[in-house]
Amino acid sequence: MLDTLLWWLTSPFDYAFMRRALVASLALSLTAPILGVFLTLRGMSLMGEALSHAILPGVAVAFMLAGFSLPLMMAGGVLAGLITVALAGGVTQFSGLKEDAAMASLFLVAMASGVLIVSLSGNALDLGHVLFGNILTVDSRTLMLVAVASSAIMIGVAVAFRALVVECLDPQFLTLQGRHAGWTHALFMMMVVLSLVVSFQTLGTLMAAGLMLLPAAAARYWSQRLEGMIAIAVGIALAASMVGLLASYHAGLPSGPTIILLAGLVYIMSIVLGPYHSLRAGRTRPKAALLAQRSQLIP
């Protein structure tokens, strides 16, 4: 029994492509959920999903000009994401439309433009690779880019952690302290764009936000403290990545969707069983309140 379990856990990693996929997924799992926690606290979860699609035109243009050159495609994705963020901010400032609504409108245009560009410049296989990714095709160069980008995001979060927390809770406080909240917001959005861009090679532009948002959303049902939510979100992402890779290898399933579905399964379980704001918590709260009222009535 133990030998079978050990074989199930270790045999896939006899192959170099599985080891590279594991390292890439773990690197993304250590950074993306942290940004996802801040996105959920800001009420901007849908913006993360929109940005994952907004990078597609930049990736498509780079693909059309240089072929499948990952560094140029990543640079194009970052540029497209930052342009989309800037346009959404400008629309919000000059029209009064909420930033998430502006982003939702822009990402639809960006998504359609990107699909059209890829379709005109490549074939259906190229489009499928960009949209859905393939974590098993990560090579050494891609792995290095993922590691460098993830390290940069971790450093950025560590340096700006306090400002990010304060900007989530009270942006006016930073202004009163002589710091403009807009710079903190801009830095945060740059890190989100960078995380989504390095995720598109492994999970594709359609699912790049899954590893960022699903663990973060699930963590809110298990902790009410920021540190707890971050730790739980990272743990969920790490577990989903590792188990998803193993399950996809043994069952012959696509790895990216398997990882995201496992994270989604944990999210659904959290909605039902989590100690805070879940269905179970909602059922037990009235009983606790009733017991408290009864105890006050007893002399």
Order of alpha helices (4+ residues) and beta strands (2+ residues): alpha-alpha-alpha-alpha-alpha-alpha-alpha-alpha-alpha-alpha-alpha-alpha-alpha-alpha-alpha
